[in-house]
């Protein structure tokens, strides 16, 4: 009798182990990493559209924008003062180029295409926006240009470039890229470090 009970306990233990083992196997199968962490092209397309909607639409130039990194003597109290003075100089330089009369306009479409109206030219290209790093990259006819894009509320944002990239953009748009005004702007920007210069845009 005692032996029979021992055998019965062993059989029950084996059965319980089998049930637990099947459950564990099934749970492990349900949590396969290759299924949980797979990113499809559809996922990327959906996320790209969601990001692009944040800046979608027509944005018009309302003035120059200056972004000072603060890595040099412009940090601290002097930073906003220097930024304000530099902004006035940039505005004067932009006016000499004719930006105030040309009324630049940036149009970002949900599908990643964009149109920039600048200095009498329409630049049709593509863009890629990363809101996490505030970086945006443009490409026109194979020419890439990177910039910083910082939304300021729902109706305003700042699009700024490193000096050489801004001059490249102006040269792409203008038939007068060798004009004295653009050269003067380049000379002005060469005198400053750790700054990005560009456009304040409003809807």
GROMACS elastic network, one bead per residue, 0.5 to 0.9 nm:
[ bonds ]
;  ai    aj funct       b0    kb
    1     4     6  0.50192   500
    1     5     6  0.62998   500
    1     6     6  0.86933   500
    2     5     6  0.51656   500
    2     6     6  0.62936   500
    2     7     6  0.87624   500
    3     6     6  0.51084   500
    3     7     6  0.63395   500
    3     8     6  0.86717   500
    4     7     6  0.51870   500
    4     8     6  0.62258   500
    4     9     6  0.87787   500
    5     9     6  0.62226   500
    5    10     6  0.86487   500
    6     9     6  0.51702   500
    6    10     6  0.62895   500
    6    11     6  0.87190   500
    7    10     6  0.51075   500
    7    11     6  0.62385   500
    7    12     6  0.87110   500
    8    11     6  0.51490   500
    8    12     6  0.62502   500
    8    13     6  0.86386   500
    9    12     6  0.51417   500
    9    13     6  0.61388   500
    9    14     6  0.86454   500
   10    13     6  0.51033   500
   10    14     6  0.62200   500
   10    15     6  0.86773   500
   11    14     6  0.51282   500
   11    15     6  0.62287   500
   11    16     6  0.86896   500
   12    15     6  0.50948   500
   12    16     6  0.61753   500
   12    17     6  0.85811   500
   13    16     6  0.51734   500
   13    17     6  0.61436   500
   13    18     6  0.85868   500
   14    17     6  0.51168   500
   14    18     6  0.61724   500
   14    19     6  0.87684   500
   15    18     6  0.50739   500
   15    19     6  0.63478   500
   15    20     6  0.87356   500
   16    19     6  0.51440   500
   16    20     6  0.62037   500
   16    21     6  0.84240   500
   17    20     6  0.51257   500
   17    21     6  0.58782   500
   17    22     6  0.85077   500
   18    22     6  0.61298   500
   18    23     6  0.86053   500
   19    22     6  0.52010   500
   19    23     6  0.62483   500
   19    24     6  0.86923   500
   20    23     6  0.50827   500
   20    24     6  0.61609   500
   20    25     6  0.85371   500
   21    24     6  0.51565   500
   21    25     6  0.60968   500
   21    26     6  0.84933   500
   22    25     6  0.50514   500
   22    26     6  0.60040   500
   22    27     6  0.85775   500
   23    26     6  0.50452   500
   23    27     6  0.61467   500
   23    28     6  0.85241   500
   24    27     6  0.50927   500
   24    28     6  0.60357   500
   24    29     6  0.84520   500
   25    28     6  0.50703   500
   25    29     6  0.60727   500
   25    30     6  0.86106   500
   26    29     6  0.50418   500
   26    30     6  0.62341   500
   26    31     6  0.88388   500
   27    30     6  0.50037   500
   27    31     6  0.64093   500
   27    32     6  0.89778   500
   28    31     6  0.52279   500
   28    32     6  0.64955   500
   29    32     6  0.55215   500
   30    35     6  0.87956   500
   31    34     6  0.87149   500
   31    35     6  0.75693   500
   31    36     6  0.67590   500
   32    35     6  0.55497   500
   32    36     6  0.63211   500
   32    37     6  0.87206   500
   33    36     6  0.50121   500
   33    37     6  0.58019   500
   33    38     6  0.79784   500
   34    37     6  0.57312   500
   34    38     6  0.58659   500
   35    38     6  0.54703   500
   36    39     6  0.88069   500
   39    42     6  0.81679   500
   39    43     6  0.61485   500
   39    44     6  0.73111   500
   40    43     6  0.51311   500
   40    44     6  0.65391   500
   40    45     6  0.87112   500
   41    44     6  0.50977   500
   41    45     6  0.60952   500
   41    46     6  0.85837   500
   42    45     6  0.50386   500
   42    46     6  0.61119   500
   42    47     6  0.86108   500
   43    46     6  0.52305   500
   43    47     6  0.62518   500
   43    48     6  0.85999   500
   44    47     6  0.51928   500
   44    48     6  0.60345   500
   44    49     6  0.86438   500
   45    48     6  0.51059   500
   45    49     6  0.62812   500
   45    50     6  0.86969   500
   46    49     6  0.53128   500
   46    50     6  0.63272   500
   46    51     6  0.88259   500
   47    50     6  0.50252   500
   47    51     6  0.62258   500
   47    52     6  0.85698   500
   48    51     6  0.52123   500
   48    52     6  0.60690   500
   48    53     6  0.86268   500
   48   110     6  0.83829   500
   48   111     6  0.82136   500
   48   112     6  0.81847   500
   48   128     6  0.86039   500
   48   129     6  0.84860   500
   49    52     6  0.50809   500
   49    53     6  0.61659   500
   49   110     6  0.58329   500
   49   111     6  0.66574   500
   49   112     6  0.80673   500
   50    53     6  0.53917   500
   50    54     6  0.72163   500
   50   110     6  0.83175   500
   51    54     6  0.56861   500
   51    55     6  0.77644   500
   51   110     6  0.85698   500
   51   129     6  0.73873   500
   51   130     6  0.77558   500
   51   131     6  0.73856   500
   52    55     6  0.57065   500
   52    56     6  0.59176   500
   52   108     6  0.78430   500
   52   109     6  0.73446   500
   52   110     6  0.52453   500
   52   111     6  0.75614   500
   52   112     6  0.70343   500
   52   128     6  0.84428   500
   52   129     6  0.70781   500
   53    57     6  0.83630   500
   53   108     6  0.88772   500
   53   109     6  0.80168   500
   53   110     6  0.57870   500
   54   151     6  0.88771   500
   54   154     6  0.84701   500
   55    58     6  0.88558   500
   55    59     6  0.89297   500
   55   108     6  0.66673   500
   55   109     6  0.83487   500
   55   110     6  0.84562   500
   55   129     6  0.89644   500
   55   151     6  0.80862   500
   55   154     6  0.87167   500
   55   157     6  0.88400   500
   56    59     6  0.88811   500
   56   107     6  0.73634   500
   56   109     6  0.53992   500
   56   110     6  0.58978   500
   57   106     6  0.82233   500
   57   107     6  0.55750   500
   57   108     6  0.54242   500
   57   109     6  0.64264   500
   57   110     6  0.84095   500
   57   203     6  0.76849   500
   58   105     6  0.68717   500
   58   106     6  0.58137   500
   58   108     6  0.66371   500
   58   109     6  0.87548   500
   58   202     6  0.83766   500
   58   203     6  0.61700   500
   59   104     6  0.86443   500
   59   105     6  0.56704   500
   59   106     6  0.50785   500
   59   107     6  0.61483   500
   59   108     6  0.82395   500
   59   155     6  0.86266   500
   59   156     6  0.81701   500
   59   157     6  0.86253   500
   59   201     6  0.54913   500
   59   202     6  0.51914   500
   60   103     6  0.70313   500
   60   104     6  0.60887   500
   60   106     6  0.63544   500
   60   107     6  0.86530   500
   60   200     6  0.82316   500
   60   201     6  0.51727   500
   60   202     6  0.53080   500
   60   203     6  0.62179   500
   61    64     6  0.80054   500
   61    99     6  0.85413   500
   61   100     6  0.81581   500
   61   103     6  0.61326   500
   61   104     6  0.53396   500
   61   105     6  0.60817   500
   61   106     6  0.80941   500
   61   199     6  0.62728   500
   61   200     6  0.59412   500
   61   202     6  0.65792   500
   62   100     6  0.83905   500
   62   103     6  0.82733   500
   62   104     6  0.87670   500
   62   199     6  0.74226   500
   62   200     6  0.56403   500
   62   201     6  0.56603   500
   62   202     6  0.65343   500
   63    91     6  0.70043   500
   63    94     6  0.88893   500
   63   100     6  0.79659   500
   63   198     6  0.87554   500
   63   199     6  0.60257   500
   63   200     6  0.53217   500
   63   201     6  0.74770   500
   64    87     6  0.65568   500
   64    88     6  0.84562   500
   64    90     6  0.66832   500
   64    91     6  0.58084   500
   64    94     6  0.77727   500
   64   158     6  0.88109   500
   64   160     6  0.89791   500
   64   197     6  0.73933   500
   64   198     6  0.57602   500
   64   200     6  0.55485   500
   64   201     6  0.88001   500
   65    87     6  0.68155   500
   65    90     6  0.85377   500
   65    91     6  0.88936   500
   65   158     6  0.63236   500
   65   159     6  0.73086   500
   65   160     6  0.66662   500
   65   196     6  0.82385   500
   65   197     6  0.58429   500
   65   198     6  0.50804   500
   65   200     6  0.51469   500
   65   201     6  0.88645   500
   66    83     6  0.65826   500
   66    84     6  0.84258   500
   66    86     6  0.76021   500
   66    87     6  0.61534   500
   66    90     6  0.84882   500
   66   158     6  0.85508   500
   66   160     6  0.69746   500
   66   195     6  0.69913   500
   66   196     6  0.58370   500
   66   198     6  0.64712   500
   66   199     6  0.80236   500
   66   200     6  0.88039   500
   67    83     6  0.75686   500
   67   158     6  0.88896   500
   67   160     6  0.70811   500
   67   161     6  0.89330   500
   67   194     6  0.85025   500
   67   195     6  0.55814   500
   67   197     6  0.63905   500
   67   198     6  0.85473   500
   68    71     6  0.83679   500
   68    74     6  0.76882   500
   68    75     6  0.84424   500
   68    79     6  0.72468   500
   68    80     6  0.86276   500
   68    82     6  0.87736   500
   68    83     6  0.67786   500
   68   193     6  0.86252   500
   68   194     6  0.61206   500
   68   196     6  0.65507   500
   68   197     6  0.87689   500
   69    72     6  0.80904   500
   69    74     6  0.83612   500
   69    75     6  0.79168   500
   69    79     6  0.89034   500
   69   193     6  0.88449   500
   69   194     6  0.53892   500
   69   195     6  0.60178   500
   69   196     6  0.81260   500
   70    73     6  0.72303   500
   70    74     6  0.54783   500
   70    76     6  0.75168   500
   70    79     6  0.67185   500
   70   194     6  0.70985   500
   70   195     6  0.84634   500
   71    74     6  0.73165   500
   71    75     6  0.64325   500
   71   193     6  0.88884   500
   71   194     6  0.67349   500
   72    75     6  0.60413   500
   72   193     6  0.80805   500
   72   194     6  0.75649   500
   73    76     6  0.81562   500
   73    78     6  0.75221   500
   73    79     6  0.79501   500
   74    77     6  0.78776   500
   74    78     6  0.52381   500
   74    80     6  0.80887   500
   74    81     6  0.84960   500
   74    82     6  0.66001   500
   74    83     6  0.83307   500
   75    78     6  0.59883   500
   75    80     6  0.84953   500
   76    79     6  0.56282   500
   76    80     6  0.81497   500
   77    80     6  0.66947   500
   77    81     6  0.74165   500
   78    81     6  0.52910   500
   78    82     6  0.60148   500
   78    83     6  0.84194   500
   79    82     6  0.52843   500
   79    83     6  0.59841   500
   79    84     6  0.86140   500
   80    84     6  0.60652   500
   80    85     6  0.86543   500
   81    84     6  0.52397   500
   81    85     6  0.63638   500
   81    86     6  0.86214   500
   82    85     6  0.52026   500
   82    86     6  0.60140   500
   82    87     6  0.84374   500
   83    86     6  0.51660   500
   83    87     6  0.60099   500
   83    88     6  0.87693   500
   84    87     6  0.51070   500
   84    88     6  0.65268   500
   84    89     6  0.89676   500
   85    88     6  0.53162   500
   85    89     6  0.65959   500
   85    90     6  0.88294   500
   86    89     6  0.50913   500
   86    90     6  0.61429   500
   86    91     6  0.85424   500
   87    90     6  0.50467   500
   87    91     6  0.60509   500
   87    92     6  0.86477   500
   87   197     6  0.86871   500
   88    91     6  0.50644   500
   88    92     6  0.63230   500
   88    93     6  0.87090   500
   89    92     6  0.51875   500
   89    93     6  0.62756   500
   89    94     6  0.86306   500
   89   188     6  0.85881   500
   90    94     6  0.59951   500
   90    95     6  0.85053   500
   90   185     6  0.77410   500
   90   188     6  0.84531   500
   90   189     6  0.87965   500
   90   197     6  0.81431   500
   90   198     6  0.89895   500
   91    94     6  0.50416   500
   91    95     6  0.61473   500
   91    96     6  0.86945   500
   91   100     6  0.88852   500
   92    95     6  0.51356   500
   92    96     6  0.63839   500
   92    97     6  0.88536   500
   93    96     6  0.51391   500
   93    97     6  0.64514   500
   93    98     6  0.87485   500
   93   181     6  0.71081   500
   93   182     6  0.80931   500
   93   184     6  0.77029   500
   93   185     6  0.60374   500
   93   188     6  0.88192   500
   94    97     6  0.51218   500
   94    98     6  0.62819   500
   94    99     6  0.55171   500
   94   100     6  0.71065   500
   94   181     6  0.85395   500
   94   182     6  0.87085   500
   94   185     6  0.80198   500
   95    99     6  0.56295   500
   95   100     6  0.55412   500
   95   101     6  0.77595   500
   96    99     6  0.77337   500
   96   100     6  0.87218   500
   96   181     6  0.61482   500
   96   182     6  0.85546   500
   97   100     6  0.84130   500
   97   119     6  0.82058   500
   97   179     6  0.86069   500
   97   181     6  0.56440   500
   97   182     6  0.65535   500
   97   185     6  0.87840   500
   98   101     6  0.54496   500
   98   102     6  0.61152   500
   98   103     6  0.86404   500
   98   119     6  0.70456   500
   99   102     6  0.50360   500
   99   103     6  0.59930   500
   99   104     6  0.65841   500
   99   118     6  0.75492   500
   99   119     6  0.64270   500
  100   103     6  0.55248   500
  100   104     6  0.78606   500
  101   104     6  0.85874   500
  101   119     6  0.87660   500
  102   117     6  0.84465   500
  102   118     6  0.68939   500
  102   119     6  0.56663   500
  102   120     6  0.64385   500
  103   117     6  0.80791   500
  103   118     6  0.75087   500
  103   119     6  0.81212   500
  104   116     6  0.73246   500
  104   117     6  0.53315   500
  104   119     6  0.71178   500
  104   120     6  0.85448   500
  105   115     6  0.81017   500
  105   116     6  0.57905   500
  105   117     6  0.50701   500
  105   118     6  0.68720   500
  105   201     6  0.82189   500
  106   114     6  0.73844   500
  106   115     6  0.60514   500
  106   117     6  0.64683   500
  106   118     6  0.85577   500
  106   201     6  0.81833   500
  107   113     6  0.85477   500
  107   114     6  0.54593   500
  107   115     6  0.51456   500
  107   116     6  0.63067   500
  107   117     6  0.84792   500
  108   111     6  0.85658   500
  108   112     6  0.71053   500
  108   113     6  0.64456   500
  108   115     6  0.68459   500
  108   116     6  0.87185   500
  108   126     6  0.89414   500
  108   127     6  0.80913   500
  109   112     6  0.56874   500
  109   113     6  0.53922   500
  109   114     6  0.58241   500
  109   115     6  0.85205   500
  110   113     6  0.73069   500
  110   114     6  0.89855   500
  111   114     6  0.88099   500
  111   126     6  0.89509   500
  112   125     6  0.87020   500
  112   126     6  0.56803   500
  112   127     6  0.54875   500
  112   128     6  0.66345   500
  112   129     6  0.86444   500
  113   124     6  0.75573   500
  113   125     6  0.58383   500
  113   127     6  0.61572   500
  113   128     6  0.89573   500
  114   123     6  0.80848   500
  114   124     6  0.59386   500
  114   125     6  0.54219   500
  114   126     6  0.55341   500
  114   127     6  0.65567   500
  114   138     6  0.85400   500
  115   122     6  0.64745   500
  115   123     6  0.54682   500
  115   125     6  0.63932   500
  115   126     6  0.83131   500
  116   121     6  0.79266   500
  116   122     6  0.55713   500
  116   123     6  0.50038   500
  116   124     6  0.66529   500
  116   125     6  0.83970   500
  116   173     6  0.88466   500
  117   120     6  0.66520   500
  117   121     6  0.55849   500
  117   123     6  0.63383   500
  117   124     6  0.88667   500
  117   173     6  0.81180   500
  118   121     6  0.53499   500
  118   122     6  0.64893   500
  118   123     6  0.77230   500
  118   169     6  0.89899   500
  118   170     6  0.76607   500
  118   173     6  0.58520   500
  118   174     6  0.76625   500
  119   122     6  0.85392   500
  119   170     6  0.77368   500
  119   173     6  0.60287   500
  119   174     6  0.56775   500
  119   175     6  0.85278   500
  120   173     6  0.73766   500
  120   174     6  0.72536   500
  120   175     6  0.89002   500
  121   172     6  0.87389   500
  121   173     6  0.54107   500
  121   174     6  0.68872   500
  121   175     6  0.86687   500
  122   173     6  0.74056   500
  123   140     6  0.69808   500
  123   172     6  0.82734   500
  123   173     6  0.70298   500
  124   139     6  0.87513   500
  124   140     6  0.65108   500
  124   141     6  0.85012   500
  125   138     6  0.69668   500
  125   139     6  0.55764   500
  125   141     6  0.71734   500
  125   142     6  0.89972   500
  126   137     6  0.82847   500
  126   138     6  0.57356   500
  126   139     6  0.53999   500
  126   140     6  0.68823   500
  127   136     6  0.67922   500
  127   137     6  0.54710   500
  127   139     6  0.64661   500
  128   135     6  0.83506   500
  128   136     6  0.55620   500
  128   137     6  0.52896   500
  128   138     6  0.67433   500
  128   139     6  0.89747   500
  129   133     6  0.89894   500
  129   134     6  0.75348   500
  129   135     6  0.60745   500
  129   137     6  0.66390   500
  129   138     6  0.89579   500
  129   149     6  0.82220   500
  130   133     6  0.58365   500
  130   134     6  0.57743   500
  130   135     6  0.53323   500
  130   136     6  0.61595   500
  130   137     6  0.88359   500
  130   149     6  0.88542   500
  131   135     6  0.67440   500
  131   136     6  0.83211   500
  131   149     6  0.80723   500
  131   150     6  0.82190   500
  132   135     6  0.78745   500
  133   136     6  0.87724   500
  133   148     6  0.83545   500
  133   149     6  0.89665   500
  134   147     6  0.85053   500
  134   148     6  0.55108   500
  134   149     6  0.51960   500
  134   150     6  0.58578   500
  134   151     6  0.86149   500
  135   146     6  0.72158   500
  135   147     6  0.58964   500
  135   149     6  0.58516   500
  135   150     6  0.83838   500
  136   145     6  0.85680   500
  136   146     6  0.58346   500
  136   147     6  0.53685   500
  136   148     6  0.58975   500
  136   149     6  0.62780   500
  136   159     6  0.89068   500
  137   144     6  0.68641   500
  137   145     6  0.56955   500
  137   147     6  0.61963   500
  137   148     6  0.85232   500
  138   143     6  0.79873   500
  138   144     6  0.55260   500
  138   145     6  0.51507   500
  138   146     6  0.61725   500
  138   147     6  0.81591   500
  139   142     6  0.58296   500
  139   143     6  0.52171   500
  139   145     6  0.63339   500
  139   146     6  0.87508   500
  140   143     6  0.50986   500
  140   144     6  0.66704   500
  140   145     6  0.85443   500
  141   144     6  0.85226   500
  145   161     6  0.86854   500
  145   165     6  0.62877   500
  145   166     6  0.85229   500
  145   168     6  0.80854   500
  145   169     6  0.76002   500
  146   161     6  0.71356   500
  146   162     6  0.84197   500
  146   165     6  0.72878   500
  147   159     6  0.68297   500
  147   160     6  0.57277   500
  147   162     6  0.71602   500
  147   165     6  0.79333   500
  147   166     6  0.86413   500
  147   196     6  0.85112   500
  147   198     6  0.89467   500
  148   158     6  0.77799   500
  148   159     6  0.57103   500
  148   160     6  0.52628   500
  148   161     6  0.63708   500
  148   162     6  0.88603   500
  148   196     6  0.81982   500
  149   157     6  0.69625   500
  149   158     6  0.56580   500
  149   160     6  0.66333   500
  150   156     6  0.88828   500
  150   157     6  0.54923   500
  150   158     6  0.51412   500
  150   159     6  0.66478   500
  150   160     6  0.85938   500
  151   154     6  0.71874   500
  151   155     6  0.82594   500
  151   156     6  0.62153   500
  151   158     6  0.63549   500
  151   159     6  0.87059   500
  152   155     6  0.72106   500
  152   156     6  0.50422   500
  152   158     6  0.72397   500
  153   156     6  0.58545   500
  153   157     6  0.73532   500
  154   157     6  0.80524   500
  154   203     6  0.85022   500
  155   201     6  0.83203   500
  155   202     6  0.55413   500
  155   203     6  0.52650   500
  156   200     6  0.72787   500
  156   201     6  0.56337   500
  156   203     6  0.65774   500
  157   199     6  0.85203   500
  157   200     6  0.60641   500
  157   201     6  0.53756   500
  157   202     6  0.66271   500
  158   198     6  0.74709   500
  158   199     6  0.59414   500
  158   201     6  0.60948   500
  158   202     6  0.89158   500
  159   197     6  0.80483   500
  159   198     6  0.56119   500
  159   199     6  0.52819   500
  159   200     6  0.64170   500
  159   201     6  0.73737   500
  160   166     6  0.79893   500
  160   196     6  0.53413   500
  160   199     6  0.62246   500
  160   200     6  0.83867   500
  161   164     6  0.79436   500
  161   165     6  0.59197   500
  161   166     6  0.53730   500
  161   167     6  0.89928   500
  161   195     6  0.84453   500
  161   197     6  0.52757   500
  161   198     6  0.57470   500
  161   199     6  0.89789   500
  162   165     6  0.53754   500
  162   166     6  0.62161   500
  162   167     6  0.87598   500
  162   194     6  0.85560   500
  162   195     6  0.68550   500
  162   197     6  0.64510   500
  162   198     6  0.85261   500
  163   166     6  0.52506   500
  163   167     6  0.63182   500
  163   168     6  0.86856   500
  163   186     6  0.73578   500
  163   189     6  0.60854   500
  163   190     6  0.75296   500
  163   195     6  0.78247   500
  163   196     6  0.65147   500
  163   197     6  0.66007   500
  163   198     6  0.88702   500
  164   167     6  0.51823   500
  164   168     6  0.62006   500
  164   169     6  0.87484   500
  164   186     6  0.78681   500
  164   189     6  0.86754   500
  164   190     6  0.89268   500
  165   169     6  0.62471   500
  165   170     6  0.86848   500
  166   169     6  0.50835   500
  166   170     6  0.62664   500
  166   171     6  0.85590   500
  166   196     6  0.87799   500
  166   197     6  0.73296   500
  166   198     6  0.70637   500
  167   170     6  0.50553   500
  167   171     6  0.60281   500
  167   172     6  0.85653   500
  167   177     6  0.86940   500
  167   182     6  0.75780   500
  167   183     6  0.89256   500
  167   185     6  0.82731   500
  167   186     6  0.69113   500
  168   171     6  0.50194   500
  168   172     6  0.61681   500
  168   173     6  0.87127   500
  169   172     6  0.51066   500
  169   173     6  0.63538   500
  169   174     6  0.86383   500
  170   173     6  0.51606   500
  170   174     6  0.59198   500
  170   177     6  0.70643   500
  170   182     6  0.80244   500
  171   174     6  0.52436   500
  171   175     6  0.74138   500
  171   176     6  0.75133   500
  171   178     6  0.80802   500
  171   182     6  0.84051   500
  172   175     6  0.79367   500
  172   177     6  0.77684   500
  173   176     6  0.88016   500
  173   177     6  0.81994   500
  174   177     6  0.55061   500
  175   178     6  0.83496   500
  176   179     6  0.52867   500
  176   180     6  0.89873   500
  176   182     6  0.83531   500
  177   180     6  0.86809   500
  177   181     6  0.89213   500
  177   182     6  0.65790   500
  177   183     6  0.81946   500
  178   181     6  0.83463   500
  178   182     6  0.68660   500
  178   183     6  0.68022   500
  179   182     6  0.56293   500
  179   183     6  0.63825   500
  179   184     6  0.86696   500
  180   184     6  0.59468   500
  180   185     6  0.85789   500
  181   184     6  0.50405   500
  181   185     6  0.62881   500
  181   186     6  0.87129   500
  182   186     6  0.62490   500
  182   187     6  0.86636   500
  183   186     6  0.50269   500
  183   187     6  0.62480   500
  183   188     6  0.86377   500
  184   187     6  0.50234   500
  184   188     6  0.61527   500
  184   189     6  0.86806   500
  185   188     6  0.50368   500
  185   189     6  0.62295   500
  185   190     6  0.86120   500
  186   189     6  0.52251   500
  186   190     6  0.61726   500
  186   191     6  0.89990   500
  187   190     6  0.51728   500
  187   191     6  0.68999   500
  188   191     6  0.56655   500
  188   192     6  0.75741   500
  189   192     6  0.55604   500
  189   193     6  0.81317   500
  189   195     6  0.86384   500
  189   197     6  0.85733   500
  190   193     6  0.75366   500
  192   195     6  0.68133   500
  193   196     6  0.88511   500
